[in-house]
């Protein structure tokens, strides 16, 4: 059964043009940021564009720099 979430600490996000969130995980490490790739939550660990971010740390300076870098990469691909 599915239900609307009532809240939580995690946000699911993806970057346009990146089909495997493991790429995001590798980029995040360069900024000192930890992300959970969507493949962790797939039945057979298949690649997934979506990654899970802990919203409690989304305002952290390292996370902000990472988000900005991913925005730039996404814009460059467009």
C-alpha positions in Angstrom: 0.0 0.0 0.0 1.2 3.5 -0.9 0.5 6.6 1.1 1.4 10.3 1.0 4.5 10.9 3.1 3.9 12.8 6.3 7.4 14.2 6.3 10.9 13.0 6.9 14.6 13.9 6.6 15.2 12.7 3.1 14.7 14.3 -0.3 14.9 12.3 -3.5 16.5 14.2 -6.4 18.1 13.7 -9.8 20.2 15.7 -12.1 19.0 16.0 -15.7 21.3 14.1 -18.0 22.7 11.7 -15.4 21.0 8.3 -15.5 23.0 6.6 -12.8 23.1 8.3 -9.4 26.3 6.5 -8.6 27.9 9.2 -10.8 26.5 11.8 -8.3 27.8 9.8 -5.4 31.3 9.9 -6.9 31.0 13.7 -7.5 29.7 14.3 -4.0 32.7 12.6 -2.4 34.9 15.2 -4.1 33.0 17.8 -2.0 33.0 15.8 1.2 29.3 15.1 0.8 27.6 11.6 1.3 24.7 10.6 -0.8 22.8 7.4 -1.1 22.4 6.2 -4.7 19.0 5.1 -5.8 20.5 1.7 -6.7 20.6 0.9 -2.9 16.8 0.9 -3.0 16.2 -1.1 -6.2 15.2 -4.7 -5.9 18.2 -5.9 -7.9 20.5 -2.9 -7.2 19.9 -1.7 -10.8 21.1 1.8 -11.8 18.7 4.6 -10.9 18.9 8.3 -11.7 17.5 9.3 -8.3 19.6 9.8 -5.2 18.7 10.3 -1.6 19.8 13.4 0.2 19.5 14.0 4.0 17.7 17.3 4.1 19.2 18.1 7.5 22.5 18.8 5.8 21.2 20.4 2.6 22.3 23.9 3.8 25.8 22.8 4.7 28.5 24.8 2.8 30.0 21.6 1.3 26.5 20.5 0.1 25.7 23.9 -1.4 29.0 23.8 -3.3 28.1 20.3 -4.6 24.6 21.4 -5.6 26.0 24.4 -7.5 28.6 22.2 -9.3 25.9 19.7 -10.3 23.7 22.6 -11.5 26.5 23.8 -13.7 27.2 20.3 -15.1 23.5 19.9 -15.8 23.3 23.3 -17.6 26.4 22.4 -19.7 24.7 19.2 -20.9 21.5 21.1 -22.0 
